[in-house]
Amino acid sequence: MSDGIRLSEDLITEILTSIAKHDEEAKTDRLIALQYLSAVNGFLVADYPGPDSERNELLQHLHEFSHHVCAERRKGMQQQSAQQPANDNAAKGKSVPTDDPAVGIWKPEQD
């Protein structure tokens, strides 16, 4: 029995490398890699024994777990960023949404 999962940069790198061996585009397009990970998730859940209602409940649980991991990672990144000295020379601007919710376009701040 597992004591819980242990994510590491090495594990993530190995998984992404494996996906990129299968699909070269995943090396440069993180969205493609994410789609593979999501597809693998769905593929494995399809094999879960039991009624469809339990599979749907499992998918919902995994969805919520993904949100939790994302929030914790973002929180850690923000804390790390806050500890680094501010760079006054950094480009100022904002990401403008596009038709694809996973993609934004960086627009420099107008003086």
N, C-alpha and C positions, 0 to 999 in steps of 0.2 A: 504494500500500500504506500502511496506517495505521501510525503509530508507537505505537499503543495508544489506548485510549479516554481521553477527558478529560471527566470529570463536573464539572459546576459547578451552583451553586444556580440560575443562570439557565436552564440546560438542564432541570433537574428542574421548575422552575416552569413553563416553557413546555409540557412534556409534560403535567403535571397540569392546566394550563389547557385544553389541547386535549381531554383526557379529559372535563373538566367541561363543556365546550361540548357534548359529545355526551350526557352524563348529569349533570344538575344535582346529583344525590345525591352524586356524587364530590367535590363542593366541600366537603362537611361530613363525609363518611365515607371516611376514608383506606383502609379495607379494600376498598371498592368500587373505588377507583382502583388498588389493588394487584391486584385480580382482573382488571381490564382489562389491566394490564401483563403479567400471567401469561398471559392468553388470547392476547394479541398474540404473546408468545414462542412459545406452542404453535402458533399459526396460521402463523408464519414458519418454524418448524422443520418443519412438515408439508410445506412446499414444498422442503425440502432434498433434493437428488438423492441417490440411492443406496438401499441396502437399509434395512429397518426397524432392523436392528441398529445401523447408523451413526447413524440419527436418535435412537435410544434412548441411545446413547453421548453424542451431542451434548447431549441433554436433561440427562443426568447431569452433564456438564461444566458446563453453564450453571447447574445447581442448586448445584454446589460453588462456582462463581464468585460466585454470589449470596451464599452463606454467607461467603465471603472478604470481599466488599465490605461486608457488614453488620458483620462483626467489626471491620474496619478503621475503619468509621464510628463504631461504638460506642466503640472505643478512643480515637479522637480526641475524641469528645464527653466521655468520662470525664476525659481529660487537661485539656480546656478547663474542665470543671467543677471540677477540683481546683485550678486556677489562680485561680478566682474565690473571693472571701472567702466563708466559710460563713455562712449566714443562720440565726441562732439562732431567729428568729421563724417559720421554715418549719414548715408543718404536719407533724406526725409521724404515721405510720401505715404501712399496707402495702396492696398490691394483692392482692385475694382472687380466685383463679381462678374462672371460670364454666364452663359447659358448652362455650362457644366458646373455643378456645385462643387466639384473637386478641384476646379482650376480658377485661378484669379490672375489678373494682369496688374503688374506693379506700375503705378503712375507716380512720377516724381512730384513733389510738392511744388506748386507754382509760387514764386516769390512775389 
